[in-house]
Structure formats: C-alpha cells, structure tokens
C-alpha cells in the first residue's frame, strides 16, 4: 500500500496549487489592468485581433508565449524542489 504514497502527495500539492491559483484569479479581477474593464492582459502587442462585419478573429500570440514561459519556469522550479 506504500506504493501510492507519491500519488497522495501529488494530489495534495495539486489541490494547494489550485487554491492558490483561484485566490490569485480572484485578486487579479480587482487589480487595475487585469480586471474585466479593459485590462492589458490578453491585449498585448503581438496579440492578433481582426474584426469584420460578420467575422471576428482573435489569436493571443504574445499572451500565450508569456503564459508558456511562466508555466515552464514554474515547472522547472518545482522539478528542482522535488528532485530526489
């Protein structure tokens, strides 16, 4: 039964990270620039937004790149912390 101890730790860590992420998202809605009213996140230079009469296209290229870099750094830091 000791073989599932790692799974329990991963689930607990995942839950803690989800709670922390939820708290950050709640706080981000109250910060200027990140809220619903004209925030800058998702409207960065390099994000494509094309609007025509019956067509709208949005591709968040720069936003996706920034999110990818942040998540990669987080994954790298966590892999170093939990390395055995």
Secondary structure as UniProt FT lines:
FT   HELIX           2..4
FT   HELIX           5..28
FT   TURN            29..30
FT   TURN            32..34
FT   TURN            36..38
FT   TURN            41..42
FT   TURN            45..46
FT   STRAND          48..51
FT   STRAND          56..59
FT   HELIX           61..81
//
